[in-house]
Amino acid sequence: MKPSTRNSFVLSAAILAASALFASAYGDDCGPLQQAASVDITMSPGGLPMVPVTLNGSPRQFLFGTAGGISTITQAAADSLNLHAVSSRVRLLSTNGNESGRFVSVESFVHGGLQGKDVSFMISPNPNLGSPNLPVDGELAGDIMERYDTELDFAGGKLGYFLPDHCDGHVVHWTTAPASVVPFRRGRPGSRNIMDSHIRFHVTLDGKDLLAVLNTAAPRSQLSAKAADAMFNVTGDTPGTVPLGNMSGRKVFGYVFKTVSFGDVTVTNPHIVVIPDIIGLNDPENSNRTDSLVKRVDDDLGPDLTIGMDVLKKLHIYIATKEDKLYITAADKPAGPQ
């Protein structure tokens, strides 16, 4: 058995009626921007976005994670809801080397006016979920979010969902300033894994092009140790690096780069955490690849660069699902007409 990736969701009549709020901003020849839901964002003690959900009638707080391939629930939360986990053919890997191969099915799921039936959640391999620094019962991921356009307004404390059937490009309603438009793709290049809904796009870090992942579940932006060494000659012994401990016995350190740019939007002096490549370290099925004597099946699954909340909180982002584009402005841009 494996989790369903296409659960049915419906919108309440009240939410659909409210979508007319945006209709007057566009002409009759263009479909209006229709808001499906608006959800309050609260920040965890560690600076990560949390959103309310209701599972089988029980109110819960979930981490909002744009880089998760499939939504997860902690074992403790599953136990409290009397949900029985079963084995899955899908394996969920985390950047700390852990893996999970079990899932539960939730009969009723509600999130800001969005409702789903028989929604699957993998048991989370992330040991930080439910900790005092991150008091959540699970993580809401791309398998649910990719059905809608998503607006990330961290400065305003709002998460917005919009119907994707609008006219291309008519999405920036929060400002009259021009937005940077950045194409993205979902999934890992060359992969046909439908569970991989990561948002990948090109950014420029200190003048070098990198394929990055948008990750609201990461408190700080991260660069793989392999990319740091190969592209920037930065290792744990480079002057200016700051030791930050280790992961599975391998060095973790910080380094201040000059700029990271998303098209025309630039963030200066980003503090990047350089992490070892240990995805799949504790995966019992991480066997040698048939085409290599030295590589394993979980190698090279992680992104070169992860854009975390230290950078994202400075931006206002609209994820246009059907267009495969990100619309990005600085978070402090003045509000425009609705």
ZIGI-V469265 format. One record per residue. N is the residue number from 1. SS is DSSP state (H for helix, E for strand, C for the rest). PHI is phi as a letter, one per 20 degrees, with the letter a starting at -180 (* if undefined). Layout:
# ZIGI-V469265
n->N ss->SS phi->PHI
n->N ss->SS phi->PHI
This chain:
# ZIGI-V469265
n->1 ss->C phi->*
n->2 ss->C phi->b
n->3 ss->C phi->f
n->4 ss->C phi->f
n->5 ss->C phi->d
n->6 ss->C phi->c
n->7 ss->C phi->f
n->8 ss->C phi->e
n->9 ss->E phi->c
n->10 ss->E phi->c
n->11 ss->E phi->d
n->12 ss->C phi->f
n->13 ss->H phi->f
n->14 ss->H phi->f
n->15 ss->H phi->f
n->16 ss->H phi->f
n->17 ss->H phi->f
n->18 ss->H phi->f
n->19 ss->H phi->f
n->20 ss->H phi->f
n->21 ss->H phi->g
n->22 ss->H phi->e
n->23 ss->H phi->f
n->24 ss->H phi->f
n->25 ss->H phi->f
n->26 ss->C phi->c
n->27 ss->C phi->f
n->28 ss->C phi->f
n->29 ss->C phi->e
n->30 ss->C phi->c
n->31 ss->C phi->f
n->32 ss->C phi->f
n->33 ss->C phi->f
n->34 ss->C phi->d
n->35 ss->E phi->e
n->36 ss->E phi->e
n->37 ss->E phi->a
n->38 ss->E phi->c
n->39 ss->E phi->c
n->40 ss->E phi->f
n->41 ss->C phi->d
n->42 ss->E phi->d
n->43 ss->E phi->e
n->44 ss->C phi->f
n->45 ss->C phi->g
n->46 ss->C phi->e
n->47 ss->C phi->n
n->48 ss->C phi->d
n->49 ss->E phi->f
n->50 ss->E phi->d
n->51 ss->E phi->c
n->52 ss->E phi->e
n->53 ss->E phi->c
n->54 ss->E phi->c
n->55 ss->E phi->d
n->56 ss->C phi->l
n->57 ss->C phi->n
n->58 ss->E phi->d
n->59 ss->E phi->f
n->60 ss->E phi->b
n->61 ss->E phi->d
n->62 ss->E phi->c
n->63 ss->E phi->f
n->64 ss->E phi->e
n->65 ss->C phi->c
n->66 ss->C phi->f
n->67 ss->C phi->d
n->68 ss->C phi->e
n->69 ss->C phi->f
n->70 ss->C phi->b
n->71 ss->C phi->f
n->72 ss->E phi->c
n->73 ss->E phi->c
n->74 ss->C phi->f
n->75 ss->H phi->f
n->76 ss->H phi->f
n->77 ss->H phi->f
n->78 ss->H phi->f
n->79 ss->H phi->f
n->80 ss->H phi->f
n->81 ss->C phi->e
n->82 ss->C phi->l
n->83 ss->C phi->e
n->84 ss->C phi->e
n->85 ss->C phi->e
n->86 ss->E phi->c
n->87 ss->E phi->f
n->88 ss->E phi->c
n->89 ss->E phi->f
n->90 ss->E phi->e
n->91 ss->E phi->d
n->92 ss->E phi->d
n->93 ss->E phi->d
n->94 ss->C phi->d
n->95 ss->C phi->f
n->96 ss->C phi->e
n->97 ss->C phi->n
n->98 ss->C phi->e
n->99 ss->E phi->b
n->100 ss->E phi->c
n->101 ss->E phi->c
n->102 ss->E phi->c
n->103 ss->E phi->b
n->104 ss->E phi->c
n->105 ss->E phi->d
n->106 ss->E phi->d
n->107 ss->E phi->f
n->108 ss->E phi->c
n->109 ss->E phi->c
n->110 ss->E phi->c
n->111 ss->E phi->b
n->112 ss->C phi->l
n->113 ss->C phi->n
n->114 ss->E phi->e
n->115 ss->E phi->c
n->116 ss->E phi->c
n->117 ss->E phi->d
n->118 ss->E phi->l
n->119 ss->E phi->e
n->120 ss->E phi->e
n->121 ss->E phi->c
n->122 ss->E phi->f
n->123 ss->E phi->f
n->124 ss->C phi->f
n->125 ss->C phi->e
n->126 ss->C phi->e
n->127 ss->C phi->f
n->128 ss->C phi->e
n->129 ss->C phi->f
n->130 ss->C phi->n
n->131 ss->E phi->f
n->132 ss->C phi->g
n->133 ss->C phi->e
n->134 ss->E phi->b
n->135 ss->C phi->f
n->136 ss->C phi->c
n->137 ss->C phi->d
n->138 ss->E phi->r
n->139 ss->E phi->c
n->140 ss->E phi->e
n->141 ss->C phi->c
n->142 ss->H phi->f
n->143 ss->H phi->f
n->144 ss->H phi->e
n->145 ss->H phi->f
n->146 ss->C phi->f
n->147 ss->C phi->f
n->148 ss->C phi->c
n->149 ss->E phi->f
n->150 ss->E phi->c
n->151 ss->E phi->d
n->152 ss->E phi->d
n->153 ss->E phi->d
n->154 ss->C phi->f
n->155 ss->C phi->f
n->156 ss->C phi->e
n->157 ss->C phi->m
n->158 ss->E phi->c
n->159 ss->E phi->d
n->160 ss->E phi->d
n->161 ss->E phi->d
n->162 ss->E phi->c
n->163 ss->C phi->f
n->164 ss->C phi->e
n->165 ss->C phi->e
n->166 ss->C phi->d
n->167 ss->C phi->f
n->168 ss->C phi->g
n->169 ss->C phi->n
n->170 ss->C phi->e
n->171 ss->C phi->c
n->172 ss->C phi->e
n->173 ss->C phi->d
n->174 ss->C phi->e
n->175 ss->C phi->b
n->176 ss->C phi->e
n->177 ss->C phi->f
n->178 ss->C phi->f
n->179 ss->C phi->d
n->180 ss->E phi->e
n->181 ss->E phi->d
n->182 ss->E phi->c
n->183 ss->E phi->f
n->184 ss->E phi->c
n->185 ss->E phi->c
n->186 ss->E phi->e
n->187 ss->C phi->n
n->188 ss->C phi->e
n->189 ss->C phi->g
n->190 ss->C phi->n
n->191 ss->C phi->e
n->192 ss->C phi->d
n->193 ss->C phi->f
n->194 ss->C phi->f
n->195 ss->C phi->f
n->196 ss->C phi->e
n->197 ss->C phi->d
n->198 ss->C phi->g
n->199 ss->E phi->e
n->200 ss->E phi->d
n->201 ss->E phi->b
n->202 ss->E phi->e
n->203 ss->E phi->c
n->204 ss->E phi->d
n->205 ss->E phi->d
n->206 ss->C phi->l
n->207 ss->C phi->n
n->208 ss->E phi->d
n->209 ss->E phi->f
n->210 ss->E phi->c
n->211 ss->E phi->e
n->212 ss->E phi->d
n->213 ss->E phi->d
n->214 ss->E phi->e
n->215 ss->C phi->c
n->216 ss->C phi->f
n->217 ss->C phi->e
n->218 ss->C phi->d
n->219 ss->C phi->f
n->220 ss->C phi->c
n->221 ss->C phi->f
n->222 ss->E phi->c
n->223 ss->E phi->c
n->224 ss->E phi->f
n->225 ss->H phi->f
n->226 ss->H phi->f
n->227 ss->H phi->f
n->228 ss->H phi->f
n->229 ss->H phi->f
n->230 ss->H phi->f
n->231 ss->H phi->d
n->232 ss->H phi->c
n->233 ss->C phi->l
n->234 ss->C phi->d
n->235 ss->C phi->c
n->236 ss->C phi->f
n->237 ss->C phi->e
n->238 ss->C phi->f
n->239 ss->C phi->g
n->240 ss->C phi->n
n->241 ss->C phi->f
n->242 ss->E phi->c
n->243 ss->E phi->f
n->244 ss->E phi->c
n->245 ss->E phi->o
n->246 ss->E phi->b
n->247 ss->E phi->c
n->248 ss->C phi->l
n->249 ss->C phi->n
n->250 ss->E phi->d
n->251 ss->E phi->f
n->252 ss->E phi->c
n->253 ss->E phi->b
n->254 ss->E phi->d
n->255 ss->E phi->b
n->256 ss->E phi->e
n->257 ss->C phi->e
n->258 ss->C phi->e
n->259 ss->E phi->b
n->260 ss->E phi->c
n->261 ss->E phi->c
n->262 ss->E phi->d
n->263 ss->C phi->m
n->264 ss->C phi->e
n->265 ss->E phi->e
n->266 ss->E phi->c
n->267 ss->E phi->d
n->268 ss->E phi->e
n->269 ss->C phi->l
n->270 ss->C phi->f
n->271 ss->E phi->e
n->272 ss->E phi->d
n->273 ss->E phi->e
n->274 ss->E phi->e
n->275 ss->E phi->d
n->276 ss->C phi->f
n->277 ss->C phi->e
n->278 ss->C phi->c
n->279 ss->C phi->g
n->280 ss->C phi->n
n->281 ss->C phi->g
n->282 ss->C phi->d
n->283 ss->C phi->e
n->284 ss->C phi->f
n->285 ss->C phi->e
n->286 ss->C phi->e
n->287 ss->C phi->e
n->288 ss->E phi->f
n->289 ss->C phi->f
n->290 ss->C phi->f
n->291 ss->C phi->e
n->292 ss->C phi->b
n->293 ss->C phi->e
n->294 ss->C phi->d
n->295 ss->C phi->e
n->296 ss->E phi->d
n->297 ss->C phi->f
n->298 ss->C phi->e
n->299 ss->C phi->f
n->300 ss->C phi->m
n->301 ss->C phi->e
n->302 ss->C phi->f
n->303 ss->C phi->f
n->304 ss->C phi->f
n->305 ss->E phi->c
n->306 ss->E phi->d
n->307 ss->E phi->e
n->308 ss->C phi->d
n->309 ss->H phi->f
n->310 ss->H phi->g
n->311 ss->H phi->e
n->312 ss->H phi->f
n->313 ss->C phi->f
n->314 ss->C phi->e
n->315 ss->E phi->c
n->316 ss->E phi->d
n->317 ss->E phi->c
n->318 ss->E phi->d
n->319 ss->E phi->e
n->320 ss->E phi->e
n->321 ss->C phi->f
n->322 ss->C phi->f
n->323 ss->C phi->e
n->324 ss->C phi->l
n->325 ss->E phi->c
n->326 ss->E phi->d
n->327 ss->E phi->d
n->328 ss->E phi->c
n->329 ss->E phi->c
n->330 ss->E phi->f
n->331 ss->C phi->f
n->332 ss->C phi->e
n->333 ss->C phi->f
n->334 ss->C phi->f
n->335 ss->C phi->f
n->336 ss->C phi->d
n->337 ss->C phi->f
n->338 ss->C phi->e
